[in-house]
Amino acid sequence: MASQVDGHSYRCRECNRHYSQGYRTANLQHMLEYLGGEWACQVCGITSPHGHRFFDWHHIDPTKKTKAVSSLSYKLKWKDLKKEVIKCLFVCPNCHTNIHLEELGGRGR
């Protein structure tokens, strides 16, 4: 149960965990549907037995990034989270690294 103090809503740790997990569970299902029903890299097509935890959301234009999709998925409803998701590619770690290396002109650090 939320209480109001100085106009702010506070939740106990347990209530907050339950509240956040509800958003996360629903958002994972929406993200899976958005990706066509499979956790797969949008560049190379690889899948993983680890599901979404293996992959990264790469912001195509970093200047338009609000925050990391993974952290927002605990806080936002899908209609708001989707605004961030559509700015991204869902990629495996290898492709994510290659994208950033290409951005650096193949120079690495």
N, C-alpha and C positions, 0 to 999 in steps of 0.2 A: 504494500500500500504506500503510495507516495504522499509526502507531506509538503507543505509550502512554508518556506522561510525566506523572507525578503523577496518574494516573487519567484524564487527558484524551486524546482522540484528535486527532491532528494529521494533516493531509494537505498534500501539496505543492500549489502553486497550480494546476498542470495537472490533478491528480487531483480537486481540489475543483471546478474548472470542469466537468469531465466528470461528476462526481457530481451537481452542481446542475442541469446542463442535462438530465440524464436525468429528474429530477423535473419540471422545467419542461415538457419535451415531453409527458410522460405526463399532467401536470395540465392542460395546455391542451386535450388531447383530452377529458379528463373534463369540463372546464368547458364545452366546446362541446356535448357530449352533454347536460349538465345544462340548457343553454339551448335545447335542442330542435334542435340541429344547425345553428344559424345565429348568427353574430355580429351581433346586432341589438339596438337599444335596447329595453328592456322598457317604456319609457314611450311613445315615439312610433313605434317600429318601424323607424327608419332603419338602413340597413346601410352598410358602408364597404368600399372596396377595400383598406383598410389592416388589415382584420380586427380582432382584439382590441386592437391597439395604439391604436386610435382612441377606445376606450371607457374608462369608469371603473367601478369597483365602489363604489357609494354605500351606506354603512352606514345602514340605516333607523333604527336606534337607536344613535347614536354612543357612548352609555355602555356598550354591549355589544361595542364594537370591541376586538379583541385587537391587531391590527396590519393593515397594508394587505395585501389579497389578493395584489397583484402581487409584493410582497416575500416573502410566505409560500410562493408557488407554487414557489420555488426550493429550499425547505427541508423541506416537509412532504409526506407521502404523502397521496393523495387523501382517504382516510377522515378525516384530520385537517383538511385544507384545506377540505373540504366544510362542516365546522362553522362556518367563517368565511364561506364563500360564501353559505350559506343566510340569513345576516343582512343580505344586500345586494341591491340592485337593480343590474343591469347597464345602464348608461345612457350616452348620448352626451354630449359636453361641454355642449351647449346645455341639455339637460334637467337635467343635473347642476347647472348654474348656476341654472336656474329653481327647482329643489328648494331650494337654499340660500337664494335670495332669498325664497321663500315662508316658509322657517323664520325669516327675519329680518323677516317681515311686509311684504315688498316694499320695504324701505327701502334695500337695498344695504348699504354699509359703515356 
